[in-house]
Amino acid sequence: MAYQNGGFDRDRAVADIEVLLARPVPADGPTESEYDPLSGERTGTAGEGFVLARLWASRWLDDLSVEEWHAEVAGGDLKALDLTAELTRRWGPARQVAMHPAMFRHQAGEPLPPVFQALCDADDFGDLTVWGPVPVGPAGAERWVGISVGHGDDKAPLVLTAVVTDRDIVELDDPL
């Protein structure tokens, strides 16, 4: 699945999430990433009980003025809010799952559940907005869906990511 680069189409993002929901998730096995053959950028990852995919990415933020940088970040947040509004219309209220406990554990080299490990490995540290269970997987299987927007550092592109799991996405205990 090719992600949107630059411009953003909410309906396409919803359709991409529907594609993820229709696919089975691996029951076990190693976590494996998919890469764009032209750019070499990671486009998705699948592992024990989950798939995640990049829905949208901004431009690199390294040569922007302070005002442009803030506008780009605000634009990424607005894209996530637009997608959140549509998914909430479909599935009802979402809940927030903070990523900072996973990030701190990742930085300390502590083991993480596979979905959090994959998000950290992809520098997807944005808090997750999570719905579920939603009965939309193969044969009506329950799935949990999460989206986040963020970037690994101040110069990297913003990335809007979708996560689909066959188990609840539960916030980790804060290690502090």
C-alpha positions as CSV (number, residue, x, y, z in Angstrom):
1,M,0.0,0.0,0.0
2,A,1.5,3.3,-1.1
3,Y,1.2,6.1,1.4
4,Q,0.3,9.7,0.6
5,N,3.2,12.1,0.4
6,G,2.6,15.8,0.9
7,G,-1.1,16.2,0.1
8,F,-3.7,14.4,2.2
9,D,-7.0,12.8,1.2
10,R,-9.0,11.6,4.2
11,D,-11.2,9.3,2.2
12,R,-8.1,7.6,0.8
13,A,-6.7,7.2,4.3
14,V,-10.0,5.6,5.5
15,A,-9.9,3.3,2.5
16,D,-6.4,2.3,3.4
17,I,-7.5,1.5,6.9
18,E,-10.3,-0.6,5.5
19,V,-7.8,-2.6,3.5
20,L,-5.8,-3.2,6.6
21,L,-8.9,-4.3,8.5
22,A,-9.8,-6.8,5.7
23,R,-6.4,-8.5,5.9
24,P,-5.5,-11.1,8.5
25,V,-2.9,-10.1,11.0
26,P,-0.1,-12.5,11.8
27,A,-0.9,-14.7,14.8
28,D,2.8,-15.0,15.7
29,G,6.2,-14.9,14.2
30,P,8.8,-12.2,13.7
31,T,8.0,-8.6,13.0
32,E,8.8,-7.8,9.4
33,S,8.8,-4.4,7.7
34,E,7.8,-3.5,4.1
35,Y,9.8,-0.8,2.2
36,D,9.0,1.4,-0.8
37,P,11.2,0.0,-3.6
38,L,12.0,3.5,-5.0
39,S,12.6,5.5,-1.9
40,G,13.7,2.7,0.5
41,E,11.4,4.2,3.2
42,R,9.4,2.0,5.5
43,T,5.8,1.8,4.4
44,G,4.4,-0.8,6.8
45,T,5.2,-3.5,9.4
46,A,3.5,-6.7,10.4
47,G,4.1,-8.8,13.5
48,E,2.5,-10.8,16.2
49,G,-1.2,-9.7,16.3
50,F,-0.8,-6.4,14.3
51,V,-0.2,-4.6,11.1
52,L,0.8,-1.0,10.8
53,A,1.0,1.3,7.8
54,R,2.1,4.7,7.0
55,L,-0.9,6.7,5.7
56,W,0.7,10.0,5.0
57,A,4.1,11.8,5.4
58,S,5.0,15.4,5.2
59,R,8.1,16.9,3.6
60,W,11.4,16.9,5.5
61,L,11.3,19.7,8.1
62,D,15.0,20.5,8.2
63,D,15.1,23.7,6.0
64,L,12.0,25.4,7.3
65,S,11.7,28.6,9.2
66,V,10.2,28.4,12.7
67,E,6.9,29.7,11.4
68,E,6.9,27.1,8.5
69,W,7.9,24.3,10.9
70,H,5.0,25.1,13.3
71,A,2.6,25.4,10.4
72,E,3.7,22.0,9.1
73,V,3.2,20.4,12.5
74,A,-0.2,22.0,12.9
75,G,-1.1,20.8,9.5
76,G,-0.2,17.2,10.5
77,D,-2.3,17.5,13.6
78,L,-5.2,18.8,11.6
79,K,-5.0,15.8,9.2
80,A,-5.1,13.4,12.2
81,L,-8.0,15.3,13.7
82,D,-9.9,15.1,10.3
83,L,-9.3,11.3,10.1
84,T,-10.2,10.9,13.8
85,A,-13.5,12.7,13.2
86,E,-14.4,10.3,10.4
87,L,-13.4,7.2,12.3
88,T,-15.3,8.4,15.4
89,R,-18.4,8.9,13.2
90,R,-18.1,5.3,12.1
91,W,-17.1,3.6,15.3
92,G,-17.9,5.9,18.2
93,P,-15.6,7.6,20.7
94,A,-11.9,6.8,20.8
95,R,-9.5,6.7,23.7
96,Q,-5.9,8.0,24.0
97,V,-2.9,5.7,24.5
98,A,0.2,7.6,25.5
99,M,3.4,6.5,23.8
100,H,5.9,8.0,26.2
101,P,6.0,4.9,28.5
102,A,6.9,2.8,25.4
103,M,9.4,5.4,24.2
104,F,11.2,5.5,27.6
105,R,11.3,1.7,27.8
106,H,12.6,1.5,24.3
107,Q,15.4,4.0,25.0
108,A,16.3,1.9,28.1
109,G,16.5,-1.3,26.0
110,E,13.6,-2.9,27.9
111,P,11.4,-5.5,26.2
112,L,8.1,-4.2,24.7
113,P,5.0,-5.9,23.3
114,P,5.5,-6.4,19.6
115,V,3.2,-3.6,18.4
116,F,4.9,-1.0,20.7
117,Q,8.3,-2.3,19.6
118,A,7.4,-1.8,16.0
119,L,6.1,1.7,16.6
120,C,9.3,2.7,18.4
121,D,11.5,1.0,15.8
122,A,9.7,3.2,13.2
123,D,10.2,6.4,15.3
124,D,6.4,6.6,15.6
125,F,6.2,8.1,19.0
126,G,2.9,10.0,18.6
127,D,0.2,9.2,21.1
128,L,-2.3,6.7,19.7
129,T,-6.0,7.4,19.2
130,V,-7.7,4.0,19.5
131,W,-11.1,2.5,18.6
132,G,-12.3,-0.9,19.4
133,P,-13.1,-3.5,19.4
134,V,-14.7,-3.0,16.0
135,P,-16.2,-6.1,14.3
136,V,-14.6,-5.5,10.9
137,G,-11.9,-8.0,10.5
138,P,-12.1,-11.2,8.3
139,A,-15.4,-13.0,9.0
140,G,-16.3,-10.2,11.5
141,A,-13.3,-10.7,13.7
142,E,-12.8,-8.0,16.3
143,R,-10.1,-5.5,15.6
144,W,-8.6,-2.5,17.4
145,V,-7.6,0.5,15.3
146,G,-5.1,3.2,16.3
147,I,-3.8,6.2,14.5
148,S,-1.0,8.6,15.4
149,V,0.9,11.5,13.9
150,G,4.4,12.4,14.9
151,H,8.1,12.3,13.9
152,G,11.3,10.9,15.3
153,D,13.1,14.3,15.5
154,D,12.5,17.9,14.7
155,K,13.9,17.5,11.1
156,A,12.2,14.3,10.1
157,P,8.9,14.3,8.2
158,L,5.7,14.0,10.2
159,V,4.1,10.6,9.7
160,L,0.4,9.6,10.1
161,T,0.4,5.9,11.0
162,A,-2.5,3.4,11.3
163,V,-2.3,0.3,13.5
164,V,-4.7,-2.6,13.3
165,T,-4.5,-5.3,15.9
166,D,-6.4,-8.4,16.9
167,R,-6.0,-7.5,20.6
168,D,-6.6,-4.4,22.7
169,I,-3.9,-1.6,22.6
170,V,-3.3,-1.1,26.3
171,E,-1.1,1.8,27.5
172,L,2.0,0.6,29.2
173,D,2.8,1.5,32.8
174,D,4.9,4.6,33.0
175,P,8.4,3.5,34.1
176,L,9.0,6.7,36.0
